[in-house]
C-alpha cells in the first residue's frame, strides 16, 4: 500500500512537472509569435515608407512643374492671366487631395483592427493596390485585375490588405530580381464553393524549392534581397488563424500563383 502511494505521489509530481514544462513552452511560443509579428510589422513599415516615397514623387514633380510654368511665364511675358492662375490652383488642389488621400490610406493600413467586420473583397484590394501601385509602375510591372465575382467576407480588413500587399511585394521583388522582360502580375477575384477566392499570379518563372509550401516558413529568404522572411509566414497566419481560410502557393504556367481562400459572409 505504501509503495502504491509512493508511486502515485511520484506520478503526480511528474504530471505537475510536465504541466509546468508545457506552460513554459506555450509562453515561449507565444513570445516567439509576438516577436515574429512585431518583426513583420517593422518590415512592413519600412516597405511602406518606401512606397510613400514612390507614391509622392510623381505628384511632387507635377506641383514643381506647375510653379515652374508660372515662373517661366512671368519671366518671359511679365504677367499671368487670372485664368491661368485659377487653372494652376485647381491642378494643385487636385494633387494635394491625392497626397492627402495617400496619408489616409497608409494610416488606415497601420491602424489596429478592433474587431471583425464585414467588407467587400475589392475594397481592401483597391486599398492595397493604392499603396503599392507606384512601386509597380516604377519597375514597369503591369498589374491586371480580373473581377469575376466580388464577395463579402468577415474578418480584420486591414490585415487582409496587408496579406495582399505582402504577396504583391513578393511578386514584384521576384520580377525585379530575375530581370523579367514584360513583367506582369495578374490578380483574379472569384467565388468557389461558398468561398471568396483571390489568385495572384506573376510571370517570374515560379518557385524553385521543394516542397513548395516551404516558402511560408519563418525567416525563409532564399534569393530575396533585403528580405526578412516573415511576410509570407505572417500572411499565412492571418488568413488561416484569423480568418478561417487557406493560403497556399503553386507554380502556374509562367510563374508562382498564390491562392487566398476565405469563407464568404453567411448573410450575403
N, C-alpha and C positions, 0 to 999 in steps of 0.2 A: 504493500500500500504506500509506504513511504517512498519507494522507488518510483511508483507511478506519479506521485505528487511532484517529485523532483523532475521527472520527465515533462510533466505538464507545465511546471514553472519554467523549465528551460525552453520549451516550445513557445510559451507566452512571451518570454524575453526575446526570442528570435523573431517572433512576429512583430513585436514593438520596434526592434532594431530595423527590420525590413520596412516597416511603415515610415520610420524616420528617414531611411535611405531614399524611399520613393518620394517623400515630401521634399527632400533636398534636391533630387533630380528634377522634380516638377518645377520648383522655384528657379533652378539653374536654367532650365529650358525656357521658362517664362522670361527671364532676364535676357537670354540669348535672342529670343524672338523680338523683344523690345529693342535690343541693340541693333538687330538687323533692320527693323522698321525705321529706327532713327537714322541709320546709315543710308537707307533708301531715300528717306525724306531729304537728307542733306544733299545726296547726289541729285535728286530731282530739283532742289533749289538751285544748285549750280547750273544744271541744264536750263532751268527757267530763266536765270539771269542772262545766259547766252541767247535764249530765244527772245527776251525783251530787247536785247541789243539789235538782233536781226529785225524784229518787228518795228522798231522805231527808226532804224537807219533810213529807210526809204521816205517816210513822211517828213523826217527832219531835212532830208535833201530837198524835198518838194517845198517846204517852208523857206529854205535858204534860196531856192530858185525864184520864189515869189518876190522876196525882198530884193534880190539882185536885179530882177527885171524892173522893179520900181526905181531902184537906184540908177540903173542904166538910162531909163527914160528921162529922169530928172537931169542927169549929167549931159545927155545928148540934146534933149529938147527944152530943158529948163522948166518944164511943167508937166503935170499929170492931170488928166480929166477926173471928175468926180466918179464917172462910170468905171474907170479903171481902178480907182481906189476901192470902190464898193465890190468889184469883182475879186480883187485881191483879198479883201476882208472876208468875203464869203468862202473863198477857197481855203483860207487859213482856218476859219471856223470849222469847216468840214474835216480838215486834217487834225485839228486839236481834239475834236469829238472822237475821232477814230482812236487817237492815242489815249484818251481818257477811257474809252471802252476797253482798250488793251489792259489798262491798270485794273479795271474791274474783273476782267477775265482771269488775270493772274491772282488777284486777291481771293476770288471765289475758289480757284483751284486749291489754294493752301488753307482755306477755311476748313476747320474740323467739322465733319458731319455729326450732327447731334443725334439724329435718328434716321431710320429707314424711311424713304419717301418713294412715291410712285413717280416715275418720269419716263419720257419718251426717248427711245434709243438715239434718234437723230439729234436731239437737243444736246446731249452730252458729247456726242461725236463731233458736232459742229464746234462746241466749246474747245474740245481738244485740238481740232484742226486749226482754229483761230490762233492757238498758241504756237503751234509748230510749223504752220504753213510757210512763214517767211524763211525758215531754215531750209525747208524743202526747195523753195524757189531759188535760194542761194546756190544750191547744188544742181539746179535744173532737173529736179526729180518730179516727174509727172504723177499727180495723185488723181486716180479715177475712182469715183464713188458711184456705186450701183445700189439703189434702194428698191428692193423687191417687195418688202413688207416692213412697215415701221411699227414696232411693238412698244407696248408699255411694259416696264419691268419695275420691281420694287427692290430698293437697296440703298446704298450710300453713293449718291450720284457723283460726288467729286472723286471718290475712289475709283469709280468706273472710268471717269475721264482720265485718271492717272494711268490706268491699265492701257487705254488706247494710246496715250502719249508714249508710254514705255515701249509698246510694240512698234509704233511708227518710228520712234527714235532708233530702236534696234535695227529696223529695216533700213533706215537712212544711213546708219553707220556702216552696215554691210555693203550697201550700194556704193558708198564713197570709198571705203577701204579697198574694195575689189575693182574700183575704177570701171564700173559697168557703163557701157555705151547705151544711150537712151534709157536711163534708169526710170523705173516705174513701180508704183505701189497701187494695188487695186484693193479697194475696201467694199465688201458686199454686205448688205443688211437684208436679212430674210427671216423666215419662220420655218420651224420644222417640229412636228410632234409637240405642239403647245409650248415650244421654247423659242426665244429670240436667238438667232444665230448670226454672229458677225465674223466674217472671214477677212483677214488682212494678208495679202499675198504680194511678194516682191519678185523681181527678176534677177536676184543677185546670185543665183546658182544653187541655192539650197544649203541646208545644214549638213556639214560633213562629219558628224560624230555618231557613234553607236554606243548605247541606244540613244535615239534622237531626243527623248524626253530628258536626258541629262542636262540639256540646256537650261532647265528650270532649277537646277541645283544651286544653292547659295555660293557666291564667290566664283562661279564659273565664268571666266572671261577670255576664253580661247580666241585669239586673233582679234580681240576688240581693244582698240587703243583707248587708254584712259577710262576703261570700264571698271565698275565696282563689283559687278557680278551679282547684284541684289535686285535689279529692276524686274527681271522676268520672274525671279523667285517670289518677290512680293506681289507681283501681278497674279500669279497662280494662287497665292494665299487669299488675296482679296476676292477673286472670283469664286474659289471653291469653299473657303471658310466663311466669308462674309455674305455671299450672295447665292449660296447653294447651287452653284453652277459648275461648269467644267472649262478648263483652258488647256488645250493641247496643241501640238505642232506636228506637221508632216511636210514632206517635200512634195511640191507640185511639179508642174512641167518645167518651169523656168526658175523656181526659187522656193523659199520657205513659205508655208501657209499656216498662220496662227488662227485658231478657231476658238471663239468665245461663245459658249452655250449657257444661257441663263433662262430659268423658267419665266414665262410671261406672268403678269399680274392676273390673279384669278378673276377679278371683276372686269376684265377687258377682253 
